[in-house]
């Protein structure tokens, strides 16, 4: 017998949405397959790489480790949701400007965590380094991601 | 007058960056088609065994399963060996490594495909395996293929060939055990195959669409022209998407061909780590001598690569390792012998540096050991021995065009390290040390692979003077799109954002060889310059007529055509429109091939590479003397780049290369047990995080132009090669001991501390 479906009401990128999901469905699959928002990437499926990071009620979490059914009445923001009226978020602009984007696969996750760092005014490099450590990047050596945080922090101020 | 930022050497926005930063870029995993099936591969969990019985009935009966295929279902040749035909797509009677493919599954969901693939467990009879490359070369070891595990030997013989008889004031004999590495690209292997009548399209995360085209045509037994491979946006590669992607692409292609449905194959991370190619583990034995005046007298290098179960690209890797074994030092007597052994381990493939990092680790460690035994400063010892305009020969006796760059890079990196003001991050109780390492990097393909060194470009001038560009070399994050865009814009005097470089596709350009060997900007840039030159044979006469000058007086700059030396100027757009109005051909092809070179494979003497690039890294580390932890506190990297095409892309290559090499040096241990990787996850296989990353001071030296467009030289690999040895030398300086093992994990360091073997000064 197929699993019964569970109804989940949540706010996805500022829009109230309703999804019917099996109990075991990951939030990552809801985002990518049910909502069609493929900007969020799956790099490991085990919460190790951070490519699938989204903001859940404003906090960065790996969406591969979150059950969709647990997101009732919660607010989910993905990389697509940082663009408002066609205008990218300052960290998206800064990542492009400083060269923090190479292959781009870790980029959405890095951007989500970075957006949260900026939101919480975390500007010390050591502190940023520790808090970004859940987002693996194999291309950049992180230097230009730090630079992007610096640039975006200046824009925010 | 239209303003145009001179694009060369600037840092304009990379053309692919904003789509990636806003989540719009569609990688293979983001592409889906109606009716698409999901593939999974059933693999061997034995490293060496005979297959007694292969039953796929259980898998076929599972819910959601559409197609299950074994070797007999392959329409064409059951073969995916890239150089040697030693690797079947699907094994039939014998498995040689964990991860050998036994069957393919396509199902309506990824979960159903994986479940079905896991249900396929053949009956095996285990056979003796061999897992140590040196042991594998012994006569008594079980042969992985045929009768001997020796795949090939390469040599360099220069000066006194019998250098084990040579003597010097100090002689260092050392053995280096150098570990492998996983590429750990963030996007695992991925491809999508779409059949259409008698032809097929493959979208793949890859470096080498033309390799995939050949592999797919071979397994389907169809003409090359019937296979279209479009490189999908590729989420990191580093060599791991050079040779390997042909295998998953061939799997997806066979499933698509048989099921007549689109089939997508995405590797789960654990599977990717467990079965894909790795950097070759290597054992390197040295006997090097120097005299008390500090000059090197001889160098003997014996290297064995663990090739693993299949040849793959091992011979080509060994070829580069072989001629990279001495570094940028002038040594009159050189003997290098590099052998490749088949084993039942995972097979080695391309990985950034391609054999050079392993042998460079050894040579730079030996340089430090010699300096210590001579009582000399390691930097001074290197200054005495680097190639110079008076002694400009590589170990293969090739004359360097710019040997002075070794000394310039060394001096610059040491200066930058001295000037570094970055705060020290580790506790003051940790021990500090500095290490230095140089590289002499042969840019582009070795003479043995030169037949592949050609490249194709197509440019189409649009009526609004924007330009479409197609090249055969790929973007994998390293910035090839940016480089090609920059070169095109600079050559046509237009703004970079007016140039669109579209995805490489085997139906739009001719076979351009692989995107490897730091040849992307070089080979595609030169082909673009040729295409622009050919376009201008048609454009310049039109512009000349409009300007009232001779065609040879036309120059393009600031988005205008103008009379050289000042004078009248008109927008290029007007010229483009005039060409369209006159129905003049606005499409142009370009071609590049490197010049033939002389090289004697028996002695390893001759022109191994078309040109060379130097680099020096100086690393400062702190070592926890109790726990054996290492923190890299600063890296100064000086690179001989010829000409900067795009500054922050170039810096990004160096910063990223340094950190990737730091992972190899310190934490990325492939824990192997009888051919099985014991740590196939990012929890247990540790790549550097933002918390580990050191600040990197990058110096890009433009003193010696190379052969790439506008004088550029390849940079992707030299950015990686020197770091690990510099870290090793720094750690040894901090501890006052010698460790000749990679990676330098805490247990290795603690053990070295316990042995407490001080540097020996043999001169005083």
Interface residues (C-beta under 8 A of the other chain):
Chain A: X32 X37 X38 X39 X40 X41 X42 X43 X44 X45 X46 X48 X49 X51 X78 X79 X80 X82 X83 X88 X92 X95 X96 X97 X98 X99 X101 X102 X103 X104 X105 X106 X107 X108 X111 X126 X128 X129 X130 X132 X133 X134 X135 X136 X137 X138 X139 X140 X141 X142 X143 X144 X145 X146
Chain B: X11 X13 X14 X16 X17 X18 X19 X20 X21 X22 X23 X24 X25 X26 X27 X29 X30 X183 X184 X185 X186 X187 X188 X233 X234 X235 X236 X237 X238 X268 X269 X270 X425 X476 X477 X478 X479 X648 X649 X651 X652 X655 X656 X657 X658 X659 X660 X681 X682 X683 X687 X688 X689 X690 X691 X692 X693 X695 X696
